[in-house]
Amino acid sequence: MVNSTSQAHTVSNTKTSQKQIVHRASETIKTKEELPIKFDAIHIDNNGFILFYKNDKVGIFPKQKKPQYELLEAKTGNFYKIIKNGKAGCLDIQTMEEYFFE
C-alpha cells in the first residue's frame, strides 16, 4: 500500500489485471480493467454505447470482445448502419442481430 496525502498512486497486480488506486492513506479503491489499453481509441457515442477501435475496425463494449465492423453509424435509436467483411447492412443494437443487404 502506498501512503499519500495529496496525490493518487496506482498499485498493479500483474497476475489479475486488477489495480488499487490509493487516493489517501485512509482510502483505497480497487478497480478492474474492463477494456485493455491495446485499442487505438475508446469513446462513448451519442446513444451511450462504448465503442472501441483497432486496426480501422469498431466494436461495441461489452457486447463484443473484438472490433468487427469497418463502419458503425447510428441511424435510429435501435439501428446502426454497418459494414462487416465488406458487406453493408444494419445492426439492431438491442438484440445485436445483423441484417445484410444483398
TINUZA-651638 format. One record per atom (N, C-alpha, C): residue in three letters; x, y, z; residue number from 0. Coordinates in nm, 4 decimals, decimal comma, always signed. Atoms other than C-alpha are relative to their C-alpha. Layout:
BEGIN
<atom code="ALA" x="X" y="Y" z="Z" pos="NUM"/>
...
// end
This chain:
BEGIN
<atom code="MET" x="+0,0845" y="-0,1169" z="+0,0000" pos="0"/>
<atom code="MET" x="+0,0000" y="+0,0000" z="+0,0000" pos="0"/>
<atom code="MET" x="+0,0892" y="+0,1234" z="+0,0000" pos="0"/>
<atom code="VAL" x="-0,0734" y="-0,1250" z="+0,0105" pos="1"/>
<atom code="VAL" x="+0,1203" y="+0,3491" z="-0,0816" pos="1"/>
<atom code="VAL" x="-0,0710" y="+0,1039" z="+0,0842" pos="1"/>
<atom code="ASN" x="+0,0589" y="-0,1056" z="-0,0815" pos="2"/>
<atom code="ASN" x="+0,0644" y="+0,6291" z="+0,1653" pos="2"/>
<atom code="ASN" x="+0,0242" y="+0,1343" z="-0,0658" pos="2"/>
<atom code="SER" x="-0,0110" y="-0,1315" z="+0,0619" pos="3"/>
<atom code="SER" x="-0,0041" y="+0,9753" z="+0,0308" pos="3"/>
<atom code="SER" x="-0,1090" y="+0,0894" z="+0,0563" pos="3"/>
<atom code="THR" x="+0,1023" y="-0,0910" z="-0,0489" pos="4"/>
<atom code="THR" x="-0,1881" y="+1,2838" z="+0,1418" pos="4"/>
<atom code="THR" x="-0,0592" y="+0,0858" z="-0,1102" pos="4"/>
<atom code="SER" x="+0,0538" y="-0,0903" z="+0,1005" pos="5"/>
<atom code="SER" x="-0,2327" y="+1,4752" z="-0,1840" pos="5"/>
<atom code="SER" x="-0,0052" y="-0,0581" z="-0,1407" pos="5"/>
<atom code="GLN" x="-0,0014" y="+0,0540" z="+0,1345" pos="6"/>
<atom code="GLN" x="-0,1700" y="+1,2535" z="-0,4865" pos="6"/>
<atom code="GLN" x="-0,0534" y="-0,1422" z="-0,0003" pos="6"/>
<atom code="ALA" x="+0,0460" y="+0,1373" z="+0,0172" pos="7"/>
<atom code="ALA" x="-0,3244" y="+0,9343" z="-0,6199" pos="7"/>
<atom code="ALA" x="+0,1126" y="-0,0834" z="-0,0581" pos="7"/>
<atom code="HIS" x="-0,1008" y="+0,0929" z="+0,0489" pos="8"/>
<atom code="HIS" x="-0,0996" y="+0,6354" z="-0,6815" pos="8"/>
<atom code="HIS" x="-0,0701" y="-0,1272" z="-0,0445" pos="8"/>
<atom code="THR" x="+0,0553" y="+0,1265" z="+0,0477" pos="9"/>
<atom code="THR" x="-0,1680" y="+0,3132" z="-0,8702" pos="9"/>
<atom code="THR" x="+0,0944" y="-0,1125" z="+0,0363" pos="9"/>
<atom code="VAL" x="-0,0753" y="+0,1197" z="-0,0336" pos="10"/>
<atom code="VAL" x="-0,0545" y="-0,0249" z="-0,7447" pos="10"/>
<atom code="VAL" x="-0,0584" y="-0,1124" z="-0,0843" pos="10"/>
<atom code="SER" x="+0,0500" y="+0,1014" z="+0,0921" pos="11"/>
<atom code="SER" x="-0,0831" y="-0,3003" z="-1,0079" pos="11"/>
<atom code="SER" x="+0,0272" y="-0,1406" z="+0,0512" pos="11"/>
<atom code="ASN" x="-0,0174" y="+0,1426" z="-0,0217" pos="12"/>
<atom code="ASN" x="-0,1310" y="-0,6731" z="-0,9662" pos="12"/>
<atom code="ASN" x="+0,0023" y="-0,0618" z="-0,1388" pos="12"/>
<atom code="THR" x="-0,0140" y="+0,0458" z="+0,1378" pos="13"/>
<atom code="THR" x="+0,0020" y="-0,8184" z="-1,2927" pos="13"/>
<atom code="THR" x="-0,0667" y="-0,1348" z="-0,0249" pos="13"/>
<atom code="LYS" x="+0,0608" y="+0,1307" z="+0,0207" pos="14"/>
<atom code="LYS" x="-0,1487" y="-1,1639" z="-1,2383" pos="14"/>
<atom code="LYS" x="-0,1494" y="+0,0101" z="-0,0289" pos="14"/>
<atom code="THR" x="+0,1450" y="-0,0080" z="+0,0152" pos="15"/>
<atom code="THR" x="-0,5124" y="-1,0472" z="-1,2279" pos="15"/>
<atom code="THR" x="-0,0469" y="+0,1230" z="-0,0750" pos="15"/>
<atom code="SER" x="+0,0350" y="-0,1252" z="+0,0682" pos="16"/>
<atom code="SER" x="-0,5040" y="-0,7138" z="-1,4162" pos="16"/>
<atom code="SER" x="-0,0874" y="+0,0894" z="+0,0876" pos="16"/>
<atom code="GLN" x="+0,0729" y="-0,0862" z="-0,0913" pos="17"/>
<atom code="GLN" x="-0,6541" y="-0,5537" z="-1,1089" pos="17"/>
<atom code="GLN" x="+0,0946" y="+0,1042" z="+0,0554" pos="17"/>
<atom code="LYS" x="-0,0809" y="-0,1087" z="-0,0524" pos="18"/>
<atom code="LYS" x="-0,5324" y="-0,2245" z="-0,9732" pos="18"/>
<atom code="LYS" x="-0,0653" y="+0,0557" z="+0,1253" pos="18"/>
<atom code="GLN" x="+0,0489" y="-0,0719" z="-0,1164" pos="19"/>
<atom code="GLN" x="-0,5639" y="-0,0472" z="-0,6441" pos="19"/>
<atom code="GLN" x="+0,0419" y="+0,1449" z="-0,0177" pos="19"/>
<atom code="ILE" x="-0,0315" y="-0,1416" z="+0,0066" pos="20"/>
<atom code="ILE" x="-0,5842" y="+0,3281" z="-0,6554" pos="20"/>
<atom code="ILE" x="-0,0078" y="+0,0534" z="+0,1422" pos="20"/>
<atom code="VAL" x="-0,0053" y="-0,0515" z="-0,1352" pos="21"/>
<atom code="VAL" x="-0,4770" y="+0,4860" z="-0,3311" pos="21"/>
<atom code="VAL" x="-0,0022" y="+0,1511" z="-0,0086" pos="21"/>
<atom code="HIS" x="+0,0132" y="-0,1456" z="+0,0075" pos="22"/>
<atom code="HIS" x="-0,6015" y="+0,8420" z="-0,3030" pos="22"/>
<atom code="HIS" x="+0,0559" y="+0,0656" z="+0,1256" pos="22"/>
<atom code="ARG" x="-0,0514" y="-0,0462" z="-0,1288" pos="23"/>
<atom code="ARG" x="-0,5299" y="+0,8998" z="+0,0621" pos="23"/>
<atom code="ARG" x="+0,0362" y="-0,1234" z="+0,0799" pos="23"/>
<atom code="ALA" x="-0,0430" y="+0,1133" z="-0,0814" pos="24"/>
<atom code="ALA" x="-0,3760" y="+0,6812" z="+0,3278" pos="24"/>
<atom code="ALA" x="-0,1194" y="-0,0789" z="+0,0533" pos="24"/>
<atom code="SER" x="+0,1148" y="+0,0681" z="-0,0575" pos="25"/>
<atom code="SER" x="-0,7220" y="+0,6003" z="+0,4623" pos="25"/>
<atom code="SER" x="-0,1001" y="-0,0483" z="-0,1050" pos="25"/>
<atom code="GLU" x="+0,0939" y="+0,0403" z="+0,1045" pos="26"/>
<atom code="GLU" x="-0,8938" y="+0,5431" z="+0,1232" pos="26"/>
<atom code="GLU" x="+0,0699" y="-0,0848" z="-0,1056" pos="26"/>
<atom code="THR" x="-0,0517" y="+0,0859" z="+0,1052" pos="27"/>
<atom code="THR" x="-0,8232" y="+0,2526" z="-0,1112" pos="27"/>
<atom code="THR" x="-0,1166" y="-0,0422" z="-0,0876" pos="27"/>
<atom code="ILE" x="+0,1034" y="+0,0371" z="+0,0947" pos="28"/>
<atom code="ILE" x="-1,0281" y="+0,1894" z="-0,4243" pos="28"/>
<atom code="ILE" x="+0,0566" y="-0,1098" z="-0,0888" pos="28"/>
<atom code="LYS" x="-0,0427" y="+0,1074" z="+0,0880" pos="29"/>
<atom code="LYS" x="-0,9995" y="-0,1398" z="-0,6129" pos="29"/>
<atom code="LYS" x="-0,0729" y="+0,0155" z="-0,1330" pos="29"/>
<atom code="THR" x="+0,0585" y="-0,0086" z="+0,1327" pos="30"/>
<atom code="THR" x="-1,0569" y="-0,1270" z="-0,9879" pos="30"/>
<atom code="THR" x="+0,0357" y="-0,1234" z="-0,0801" pos="30"/>
<atom code="LYS" x="-0,0279" y="+0,1114" z="+0,0899" pos="31"/>
<atom code="LYS" x="-1,0690" y="-0,3859" z="-1,2626" pos="31"/>
<atom code="LYS" x="+0,0000" y="+0,0558" z="-0,1416" pos="31"/>
<atom code="GLU" x="-0,0104" y="-0,0467" z="+0,1367" pos="32"/>
<atom code="GLU" x="-0,9575" y="-0,3158" z="-1,6158" pos="32"/>
<atom code="GLU" x="-0,0992" y="-0,0778" z="-0,0864" pos="32"/>
<atom code="GLU" x="+0,1009" y="+0,0643" z="+0,0832" pos="33"/>
<atom code="GLU" x="-1,2557" y="-0,3878" z="-1,8428" pos="33"/>
<atom code="GLU" x="+0,0397" y="-0,0001" z="-0,1463" pos="33"/>
<atom code="LEU" x="-0,0465" y="-0,0109" z="+0,1375" pos="34"/>
<atom code="LEU" x="-1,1154" y="-0,2668" z="-2,1740" pos="34"/>
<atom code="LEU" x="+0,1493" y="+0,0265" z="+0,0032" pos="34"/>
<atom code="PRO" x="-0,1442" y="-0,0207" z="-0,0045" pos="35"/>
<atom code="PRO" x="-0,7425" y="-0,3092" z="-2,2199" pos="35"/>
<atom code="PRO" x="+0,0432" y="+0,1192" z="-0,0847" pos="35"/>
<atom code="ILE" x="-0,0529" y="-0,1169" z="+0,0687" pos="36"/>
<atom code="ILE" x="-0,5328" y="-0,0184" z="-2,3412" pos="36"/>
<atom code="ILE" x="+0,0475" y="-0,0356" z="-0,1403" pos="36"/>
<atom code="LYS" x="-0,0493" y="+0,0432" z="+0,1310" pos="37"/>
<atom code="LYS" x="-0,4416" y="-0,2211" z="-2,6514" pos="37"/>
<atom code="LYS" x="-0,0806" y="+0,0548" z="-0,1172" pos="37"/>
<atom code="PHE" x="+0,0813" y="-0,0540" z="+0,1076" pos="38"/>
<atom code="PHE" x="-0,7178" y="-0,0488" z="-2,8526" pos="38"/>
<atom code="PHE" x="+0,0509" y="+0,1375" z="-0,0420" pos="38"/>
<atom code="ASP" x="-0,0443" y="-0,1279" z="+0,0530" pos="39"/>
<atom code="ASP" x="-0,6490" y="+0,2523" z="-3,0753" pos="39"/>
<atom code="ASP" x="-0,0774" y="+0,1167" z="+0,0623" pos="39"/>
<atom code="ALA" x="+0,0838" y="-0,1053" z="-0,0590" pos="40"/>
<atom code="ALA" x="-0,9399" y="+0,4538" z="-2,9302" pos="40"/>
<atom code="ALA" x="-0,1219" y="-0,0638" z="+0,0643" pos="40"/>
<atom code="ILE" x="+0,1220" y="+0,0421" z="-0,0693" pos="41"/>
<atom code="ILE" x="-1,2371" y="+0,4163" z="-2,6973" pos="41"/>
<atom code="ILE" x="-0,0808" y="+0,1263" z="+0,0259" pos="41"/>
<atom code="HIS" x="+0,0842" y="-0,1145" z="-0,0336" pos="42"/>
<atom code="HIS" x="-1,5307" y="+0,6559" z="-2,6740" pos="42"/>
<atom code="HIS" x="-0,1455" y="-0,0430" z="+0,0143" pos="42"/>
<atom code="ILE" x="+0,1429" y="+0,0233" z="-0,0178" pos="43"/>
<atom code="ILE" x="-1,8995" y="+0,6778" z="-2,5866" pos="43"/>
<atom code="ILE" x="-0,0735" y="+0,0758" z="-0,1093" pos="43"/>
<atom code="ASP" x="+0,0736" y="-0,0667" z="+0,1074" pos="44"/>
<atom code="ASP" x="-2,1348" y="+0,7500" z="-2,8769" pos="44"/>
<atom code="ASP" x="-0,1197" y="+0,0759" z="+0,0561" pos="44"/>
<atom code="ASN" x="+0,1137" y="-0,0829" z="-0,0430" pos="45"/>
<atom code="ASN" x="-2,4449" y="+0,9738" z="-2,8650" pos="45"/>
<atom code="ASN" x="-0,1125" y="-0,0800" z="+0,0642" pos="45"/>
<atom code="ASN" x="+0,1020" y="+0,0859" z="-0,0609" pos="46"/>
<atom code="ASN" x="-2,6641" y="+0,6768" z="-2,7634" pos="46"/>
<atom code="ASN" x="+0,0486" y="-0,0645" z="+0,1296" pos="46"/>
<atom code="GLY" x="-0,0522" y="+0,0515" z="-0,1263" pos="47"/>
<atom code="GLY" x="-2,4424" y="+0,5935" z="-2,4649" pos="47"/>
<atom code="GLY" x="+0,0741" y="-0,1320" z="-0,0101" pos="47"/>
<atom code="PHE" x="-0,0728" y="+0,1249" z="+0,0168" pos="48"/>
<atom code="PHE" x="-2,2707" y="+0,2868" z="-2,6135" pos="48"/>
<atom code="PHE" x="+0,1498" y="+0,0268" z="-0,0038" pos="48"/>
<atom code="ILE" x="-0,1453" y="-0,0121" z="+0,0001" pos="49"/>
<atom code="ILE" x="-1,8988" y="+0,2346" z="-2,5594" pos="49"/>
<atom code="ILE" x="+0,0527" y="-0,0671" z="-0,1268" pos="49"/>
<atom code="LEU" x="-0,0562" y="+0,0507" z="+0,1246" pos="50"/>
<atom code="LEU" x="-1,7253" y="+0,1963" z="-2,8954" pos="50"/>
<atom code="LEU" x="+0,1510" y="-0,0060" z="+0,0137" pos="50"/>
<atom code="PHE" x="-0,1446" y="+0,0127" z="-0,0056" pos="51"/>
<atom code="PHE" x="-1,3697" y="+0,0686" z="-2,9240" pos="51"/>
<atom code="PHE" x="+0,0534" y="-0,0331" z="-0,1386" pos="51"/>
<atom code="TYR" x="-0,0556" y="+0,0042" z="+0,1347" pos="52"/>
<atom code="TYR" x="-1,1417" y="+0,0846" z="-3,2276" pos="52"/>
<atom code="TYR" x="+0,1374" y="-0,0670" z="+0,0005" pos="52"/>
<atom code="LYS" x="-0,1309" y="+0,0614" z="+0,0185" pos="53"/>
<atom code="LYS" x="-0,8482" y="-0,1219" z="-3,3505" pos="53"/>
<atom code="LYS" x="+0,0142" y="-0,0376" z="-0,1472" pos="53"/>
<atom code="ASN" x="-0,0301" y="+0,0345" z="+0,1389" pos="54"/>
<atom code="ASN" x="-0,6930" y="-0,1532" z="-3,6977" pos="54"/>
<atom code="ASN" x="-0,1152" y="+0,0325" z="-0,0948" pos="54"/>
<atom code="ASP" x="+0,1074" y="-0,0502" z="+0,0876" pos="55"/>
<atom code="ASP" x="-0,9689" y="+0,0503" z="-3,8691" pos="55"/>
<atom code="ASP" x="-0,1309" y="-0,0771" z="+0,0127" pos="55"/>
<atom code="LYS" x="+0,1275" y="+0,0665" z="-0,0272" pos="56"/>
<atom code="LYS" x="-1,2492" y="-0,1609" z="-3,7168" pos="56"/>
<atom code="LYS" x="-0,0540" y="+0,0502" z="+0,1333" pos="56"/>
<atom code="VAL" x="+0,0655" y="-0,0478" z="-0,1218" pos="57"/>
<atom code="VAL" x="-1,5001" y="-0,0780" z="-3,4432" pos="57"/>
<atom code="VAL" x="-0,0862" y="-0,1108" z="+0,0587" pos="57"/>
<atom code="GLY" x="+0,0838" y="+0,0952" z="-0,0715" pos="58"/>
<atom code="GLY" x="-1,6781" y="-0,2882" z="-3,1793" pos="58"/>
<atom code="GLY" x="-0,0790" y="+0,0716" z="+0,1080" pos="58"/>
<atom code="ILE" x="+0,0870" y="-0,0556" z="-0,1036" pos="59"/>
<atom code="ILE" x="-1,9398" y="-0,2318" z="-2,9091" pos="59"/>
<atom code="ILE" x="+0,0248" y="-0,0757" z="+0,1292" pos="59"/>
<atom code="PHE" x="-0,0273" y="+0,0607" z="-0,1296" pos="60"/>
<atom code="PHE" x="-1,8424" y="-0,2979" z="-2,5479" pos="60"/>
<atom code="PHE" x="-0,1229" y="+0,0142" z="+0,0883" pos="60"/>
<atom code="PRO" x="-0,0635" y="+0,1289" z="-0,0261" pos="61"/>
<atom code="PRO" x="-1,9400" y="-0,5122" z="-2,3546" pos="61"/>
<atom code="PRO" x="-0,0557" y="-0,1131" z="-0,0853" pos="61"/>
<atom code="LYS" x="+0,0643" y="+0,1051" z="+0,0795" pos="62"/>
<atom code="LYS" x="-2,1424" y="-0,6976" z="-2,6178" pos="62"/>
<atom code="LYS" x="+0,0979" y="-0,0731" z="-0,0910" pos="62"/>
<atom code="GLN" x="-0,1008" y="+0,0617" z="+0,0856" pos="63"/>
<atom code="GLN" x="-1,8336" y="-0,7681" z="-2,8294" pos="63"/>
<atom code="GLN" x="+0,1356" y="+0,0112" z="+0,0666" pos="63"/>
<atom code="LYS" x="-0,1347" y="-0,0023" z="-0,0571" pos="64"/>
<atom code="LYS" x="-1,4782" y="-0,8511" z="-2,7311" pos="64"/>
<atom code="LYS" x="+0,1040" y="+0,0471" z="-0,1007" pos="64"/>
<atom code="LYS" x="-0,0910" y="-0,0433" z="+0,1058" pos="65"/>
<atom code="LYS" x="-1,3161" y="-0,7704" z="-3,0690" pos="65"/>
<atom code="LYS" x="-0,0745" y="+0,0936" z="-0,0942" pos="65"/>
<atom code="PRO" x="+0,0640" y="-0,0852" z="+0,1003" pos="66"/>
<atom code="PRO" x="-1,3870" y="-0,4902" z="-3,3166" pos="66"/>
<atom code="PRO" x="-0,0339" y="-0,0819" z="-0,1245" pos="66"/>
<atom code="GLN" x="+0,0460" y="+0,0829" z="+0,1107" pos="67"/>
<atom code="GLN" x="-1,5875" y="-0,6366" z="-3,6055" pos="67"/>
<atom code="GLN" x="-0,0408" y="+0,0777" z="-0,1241" pos="67"/>
<atom code="TYR" x="+0,0608" y="-0,0747" z="+0,1093" pos="68"/>
<atom code="TYR" x="-1,7173" y="-0,3559" z="-3,8260" pos="68"/>
<atom code="TYR" x="+0,0968" y="+0,1010" z="-0,0599" pos="68"/>
<atom code="GLU" x="-0,0753" y="-0,1056" z="+0,0661" pos="69"/>
<atom code="GLU" x="-1,5479" y="-0,1401" z="-4,0871" pos="69"/>
<atom code="GLU" x="-0,0729" y="+0,1335" z="+0,0160" pos="69"/>
<atom code="LEU" x="+0,0825" y="-0,1190" z="-0,0207" pos="70"/>
<atom code="LEU" x="-1,8364" y="+0,1063" z="-4,0364" pos="70"/>
<atom code="LEU" x="-0,1071" y="-0,0333" z="+0,1021" pos="70"/>
<atom code="LEU" x="+0,1078" y="+0,0108" z="-0,0975" pos="71"/>
<atom code="LEU" x="-2,0750" y="+0,1522" z="-3,7449" pos="71"/>
<atom code="LEU" x="-0,0521" y="+0,1411" z="+0,0209" pos="71"/>
<atom code="GLU" x="+0,0538" y="-0,1362" z="-0,0006" pos="72"/>
<atom code="GLU" x="-2,3013" y="+0,4555" z="-3,7740" pos="72"/>
<atom code="GLU" x="-0,1450" y="-0,0022" z="+0,0459" pos="72"/>
<atom code="ALA" x="+0,1362" y="-0,0042" z="-0,0530" pos="73"/>
<atom code="ALA" x="-2,6142" y="+0,5320" z="-3,5701" pos="73"/>
<atom code="ALA" x="-0,0945" y="+0,0613" z="-0,1026" pos="73"/>
<atom code="LYS" x="+0,1027" y="-0,0508" z="+0,0915" pos="74"/>
<atom code="LYS" x="-2,9257" y="+0,5777" z="-3,7873" pos="74"/>
<atom code="LYS" x="-0,1278" y="+0,0334" z="+0,0746" pos="74"/>
<atom code="THR" x="+0,1156" y="-0,0254" z="-0,0859" pos="75"/>
<atom code="THR" x="-3,2117" y="+0,5498" z="-3,5369" pos="75"/>
<atom code="THR" x="+0,0407" y="-0,0420" z="+0,1408" pos="75"/>
<atom code="GLY" x="-0,0314" y="+0,0385" z="-0,1371" pos="76"/>
<atom code="GLY" x="-3,2325" y="+0,4754" z="-3,1659" pos="76"/>
<atom code="GLY" x="+0,0480" y="-0,1430" z="+0,0139" pos="76"/>
<atom code="ASN" x="-0,0353" y="+0,1417" z="-0,0110" pos="77"/>
<atom code="ASN" x="-3,2032" y="+0,0996" z="-3,2227" pos="77"/>
<atom code="ASN" x="+0,0846" y="-0,0532" z="-0,1143" pos="77"/>
<atom code="PHE" x="-0,0679" y="+0,0551" z="+0,1164" pos="78"/>
<atom code="PHE" x="-3,0458" y="+0,0604" z="-3,5655" pos="78"/>
<atom code="PHE" x="+0,1222" y="+0,0804" z="-0,0405" pos="78"/>
<atom code="TYR" x="-0,1264" y="-0,0569" z="+0,0454" pos="79"/>
<atom code="TYR" x="-2,6921" y="+0,1228" z="-3,6828" pos="79"/>
<atom code="TYR" x="+0,0295" y="-0,0518" z="-0,1399" pos="79"/>
<atom code="LYS" x="-0,0494" y="+0,0422" z="+0,1301" pos="80"/>
<atom code="LYS" x="-2,5626" y="+0,1149" z="-4,0385" pos="80"/>
<atom code="LYS" x="+0,1355" y="-0,0648" z="+0,0232" pos="80"/>
<atom code="ILE" x="-0,1265" y="+0,0712" z="-0,0193" pos="81"/>
<atom code="ILE" x="-2,2783" y="-0,1394" z="-4,0567" pos="81"/>
<atom code="ILE" x="+0,0592" y="-0,0424" z="-0,1341" pos="81"/>
<atom code="ILE" x="-0,0706" y="+0,0724" z="+0,1054" pos="82"/>
<atom code="ILE" x="-2,0190" y="-0,2723" z="-4,2961" pos="82"/>
<atom code="ILE" x="+0,0886" y="-0,1005" z="+0,0729" pos="82"/>
<atom code="LYS" x="-0,0752" y="+0,1081" z="-0,0630" pos="83"/>
<atom code="LYS" x="-1,8775" y="-0,6086" z="-4,1923" pos="83"/>
<atom code="LYS" x="+0,0498" y="-0,0928" z="-0,1105" pos="83"/>
<atom code="ASN" x="-0,0612" y="+0,0832" z="+0,1034" pos="84"/>
<atom code="ASN" x="-1,6370" y="-0,8065" z="-4,4105" pos="84"/>
<atom code="ASN" x="-0,0388" y="+0,0472" z="-0,1402" pos="84"/>
<atom code="GLY" x="+0,0325" y="-0,0580" z="+0,1292" pos="85"/>
<atom code="GLY" x="-1,7189" y="-0,5690" z="-4,6965" pos="85"/>
<atom code="GLY" x="-0,1472" y="-0,0018" z="-0,0370" pos="85"/>
<atom code="LYS" x="+0,1435" y="+0,0078" z="+0,0274" pos="86"/>
<atom code="LYS" x="-2,0956" y="-0,6331" z="-4,6753" pos="86"/>
<atom code="LYS" x="-0,0737" y="+0,1050" z="+0,0822" pos="86"/>
<atom code="ALA" x="+0,0780" y="-0,1050" z="-0,0662" pos="87"/>
<atom code="ALA" x="-2,3364" y="-0,3462" z="-4,5954" pos="87"/>
<atom code="ALA" x="-0,1266" y="-0,0583" z="+0,0606" pos="87"/>
<atom code="GLY" x="+0,1217" y="+0,0456" z="-0,0645" pos="88"/>
<atom code="GLY" x="-2,6272" y="-0,3922" z="-4,3574" pos="88"/>
<atom code="GLY" x="-0,0381" y="+0,0901" z="+0,1153" pos="88"/>
<atom code="CYS" x="+0,0456" y="-0,0710" z="-0,1196" pos="89"/>
<atom code="CYS" x="-2,7996" y="-0,2832" z="-4,0386" pos="89"/>
<atom code="CYS" x="+0,0187" y="-0,0905" z="+0,1209" pos="89"/>
<atom code="LEU" x="-0,0149" y="+0,0715" z="-0,1266" pos="90"/>
<atom code="LEU" x="-2,7464" y="-0,3828" z="-3,6770" pos="90"/>
<atom code="LEU" x="-0,1061" y="+0,0501" z="+0,0962" pos="90"/>
<atom code="ASP" x="+0,0919" y="-0,0338" z="-0,1087" pos="91"/>
<atom code="ASP" x="-3,0236" y="-0,3919" z="-3,4169" pos="91"/>
<atom code="ASP" x="+0,0837" y="+0,0000" z="+0,1273" pos="91"/>
<atom code="ILE" x="-0,0924" y="-0,0165" z="-0,1122" pos="92"/>
<atom code="ILE" x="-2,8220" y="-0,2595" z="-3,1239" pos="92"/>
<atom code="ILE" x="-0,0513" y="-0,0676" z="+0,1282" pos="92"/>
<atom code="GLN" x="+0,0556" y="+0,0632" z="-0,1200" pos="93"/>
<atom code="GLN" x="-3,0606" y="-0,4071" z="-2,8630" pos="93"/>
<atom code="GLN" x="+0,0177" y="-0,1517" z="-0,0021" pos="93"/>
<atom code="THR" x="-0,0091" y="+0,1462" z="+0,0101" pos="94"/>
<atom code="THR" x="-3,0522" y="-0,7661" z="-2,9906" pos="94"/>
<atom code="THR" x="+0,1337" y="-0,0463" z="-0,0581" pos="94"/>
<atom code="MET" x="-0,1254" y="+0,0264" z="+0,0693" pos="95"/>
<atom code="MET" x="-2,7158" y="-0,7446" z="-3,1766" pos="95"/>
<atom code="MET" x="-0,0224" y="-0,0878" z="-0,1241" pos="95"/>
<atom code="GLU" x="+0,0341" y="+0,0723" z="+0,1228" pos="96"/>
<atom code="GLU" x="-2,8944" y="-0,9036" z="-3,4757" pos="96"/>
<atom code="GLU" x="+0,0457" y="+0,0836" z="-0,1194" pos="96"/>
<atom code="GLU" x="-0,0496" y="-0,0664" z="+0,1195" pos="97"/>
<atom code="GLU" x="-2,7273" y="-0,8184" z="-3,8072" pos="97"/>
<atom code="GLU" x="-0,0886" y="-0,0348" z="-0,1195" pos="97"/>
<atom code="TYR" x="+0,0789" y="+0,0179" z="+0,1212" pos="98"/>
<atom code="TYR" x="-2,9280" y="-0,7713" z="-4,1287" pos="98"/>
<atom code="TYR" x="+0,0822" y="+0,0561" z="-0,1154" pos="98"/>
<atom code="PHE" x="-0,0854" y="-0,0433" z="+0,1108" pos="99"/>
<atom code="PHE" x="-2,7318" y="-0,7551" z="-4,4558" pos="99"/>
<atom code="PHE" x="-0,0819" y="+0,0190" z="-0,1264" pos="99"/>
<atom code="PHE" x="+0,0628" y="-0,0279" z="+0,1281" pos="100"/>
<atom code="PHE" x="-2,8374" y="-0,6079" z="-4,7889" pos="100"/>
<atom code="PHE" x="+0,0631" y="-0,0907" z="-0,1059" pos="100"/>
<atom code="GLU" x="-0,0556" y="+0,0857" z="+0,1040" pos="101"/>
<atom code="GLU" x="-2,7980" y="-0,8259" z="-5,0959" pos="101"/>
<atom code="GLU" x="+0,0158" y="+0,0760" z="-0,1287" pos="101"/>
// end
